[in-house]
Amino acid sequence: MIALLFLFPFYWIITGSFKTQPNKIPPEWFPKTWTIMHWQKLFKQPAWTWFFNSVFMSIMSMILVLGASSMAGYVLAKKAFTGRKIIFSILVMAMALPKQVILVPLVRMMNALSLYNTLWAVILGTVGWPFGTFLMKQFSEGIPTELLEAAKIDGSGEVKTFTQIVCPMLKPAFGALAIFTFINTWNDYFLQLVMLTSRNNLSISLGIATLQAELSTDYGLIMAGATLGAVPIVTIFIMFQKYFTNGIALGAVKG
């Protein structure tokens, strides 16, 4: 029953995108007459461009966050160096900061790099995600130190040890962080709103928001756009569901 309650909004926007009057009162729980009019109107807009912009930003952010967070988390967990605890403490404190605090310097930085109003402004703004490093550190602490020492004795270098020993053992963490990063980037409306201004660079979320007129709202058109925007989220979760559940369970055991 709870699952049905959470699935109902998806059902409503999907069926609403095929109704002639989605906001009809009393509401139609199931479309009596199906129409693709709203989808035709949607694709008269640069909807596919917005969609692929969101896909590109989310996938690239996911790849870069996985690479940076896994290396940083491994170093903080398994390498002894001066100031390690201080760096980790700063990292934990950074998790408590809202993104709005760093938004102004982030915009100025991207402007100085001539990346403002490009997709890379959003992508690079998510790479240094403190939560990703924190999560990978917690998982890396579960790797046996003896195994790493044995690899070093056998002549394995840092790169080989990390890629062939550490990474395979972090698969559940990679799966969990991949989902978190993809969904976080896809739904990060605020950062996208600030960084992206030109119409062809908009994400699907921003694009849907521009479809709403000042004095009237085409609910069917917006529902069609919302349906298009929800597909990747559901798909990614289904693909990584096994790693996601394993990662959350293992993280809970670690505390």
N, C-alpha and C positions, 0 to 999 in steps of 0.2 A: 504493500500500500504506500509506503514511503517512497519507493522507487517510482511508482506511478505519479506521485505528487511532483517529484523533481522532473520527470519526463514530460509532464503536461505542457510547460512553456515551449518546449521544442515542437511538440505536436501542434500547438496553437500557431506558431509562426510558420511552420511548414504548410499546414492546411490553409492558413490565412493568405499565403502567397498565391494560392490557386483559387481564392474566392473572388467573386465579382465585387462584393461589398464586405470586406473583412471587419469593419466596425459597425455592422448592422445590429440594431437593437429590436427585439431580443436576438442574442447571438446565435449563429448557426454553428452547432458543435461539429457538424460534418458537412462539407460543401455539397450542396445540391446540384450546382452547376459549376463544372471545373473550367478554368480559363488560364491561359498562359500570358495574358495581356500584361501583367505586372512584370513578368520575366522579360518580355520583349522590351518594355520600357526601361528596365534595368540595364540591358545590354546595349541600349542606345547611348548610355553613359559609358565612360571608360572603366566599366566594372571589372573586366578581366585585368586591366592594368593595375587597378587598386588591389585586386586579389593577389596577383603575382608579386606586387610590391611587399605585401604582408608576408607571403610565403618566403620570399628571398630574405627579408629582414629577420624573420623568426629562425630560419634554418642557419643562416650565417651567424647569428647571435648564439644559437645553440652550439654550433661547432667551436666557435672561439671561446665561449664560456667553459665548455667541457675541457678544452685544451689548457686554458689558463688556470682554471680552478683545480684541475687534477694535479698539475705540476706544483702549484702553490700549496695545496693541501698536503701533498706527499712530503714536500720539503719541511713544512711546519710540523708534521707528525713524526718524521723519521730522521731528520737531520739536526744535529746539535750545533748551534751557533749562538753567539752572543746577541741578546735582544730578541730571541725567539718568542718568549712569553710576552714581552712588551708589544711586539707586532701582532700577536694573536689577540691580545687584550684590545688593541686599537681596532682590530678587525671586528671583534664582537660589538664594540661600542658603535662602529659604523653601521651595523645592522639596525640599530635603533634610530638612525637618522632618516627622516623622510626625504624622498627624492627632491622635493621642492627646495631643500636647503642648498643643494649643490647645483641647482638648475642654472642659475645665473653664470657662475664660472664655467659650467659645462657648455653653455651656449657661446660664451666668449671664446672658449678654447676651440670649438668647432668652427667658429667664424674665422679665427686666426689661421686655421688649417685649410680654409676655403672648402669646408665640408658642410657648411650650413645649407639647409634645404636640399640635402641629398640623403639617400637611404643610409649611407655610412654614418651619418650623424647619429641616427638612432641605434645602429648596430654597435658602434664603438662606445656609445654611452652606456651599454649594458654589460660590456666585457668584464669590467672590474666589479662583479657582483659579490659582495661580502658573503652572502648566504651560500653561494656556490663553493667558495673556498672553505667555509666552515663545514659544510656537509662532506666535502671530499676529505678534509682533515679527520673528521670523526671516523670515516670508513678506513682511511689509511692507517689509523692507529691499530686496526685489527690485523694488519699484515705482520706475520712473524718476523721479528728482527733477525732471527737465526737464518731464515731463508735468504734475506738480503746479504748477510755476511757470507753465506756459502756461495752465493753468486759472485761476490767480490773476490773470494779466494780462487774461484774457478776462472778468474780473469775477465769477468763481465764488466763492461764499463757502465757509466751512469745511464746513458741513453738506452743501451740494450737491456739493462735491468728494469728500467722504467717501462719500456715498451713491451717486453716479453714476459715480465714477471708481475709487475705492479698492476698494469692496465687490465690484464685478464682477471685479476682478483677483484678489480673494482667495477666489474660489469653491472652488478645491481645498482651501485651508486651512479654510474653513467646513465643507466636507464631512468632512474628517478630524477636526476638533475636535468636530463634532456627534456622530460615532460615539463618540469617546473619552468625551465628557461623558455621553451617554446610558447607555453601558455602565457607566461609573464610578458614576453615581448609582443605576442599577438594582441594581448589585451591592454598594453601600456598606452592608453589613449592620451594621457597627459603629455608624455614625452614626445609622442608623435605630433600632437597638436602644436607644440612649441617649435619643434625642429623642422617640420615639413609645411611648406606654404603653397607651392605651385600645385595645380590640380592634377597633373600627371604623376606627381610624386606621392600622392596621398595613399594611405593604407586603406584597407576595406572599411575599417571602423570610421575613419574620418570621411571617407567617401559616402558612406551611408548617412552620416550626419548632415552632409551638404544637400542631400535629397529632400530634406524637410524645408518646406517653404515657410515664409514669415507668417502668412495669414491662413494657410491651409496645409494639411498633411495628407499625403497619399500613403495610407497605412499598408496597402497591398504592396506597393513598391518598396517600402522600408522593410516589410516582412520578407520579401524576396531577397533583399540585400542581407538581412540578418541570417537567413537560411544559408546563403552562400558563405557568409563569414563563420558560421558554426561548423561547417563540414570538416575543415582541417583539424580543429580542436578535438572533435570526436574521433577522427581517424588516427591522430597521433596517440591518443590515450589507448585506443584499442591495440595499436601496434606495440606499444611499450608497456602494456598493462602488467605483464609478468614481471618485468624488471622493476616497475614502479612499486608493486606490492611487496616484492622481495626486499627492495631497498628501504621501504618504510618500516617493514618488520625488523630488518637487521639493525636499522638505526634506533628503533625503539628498545631493542635488547641492549644496545651499546649505552643507551641513556645519553 
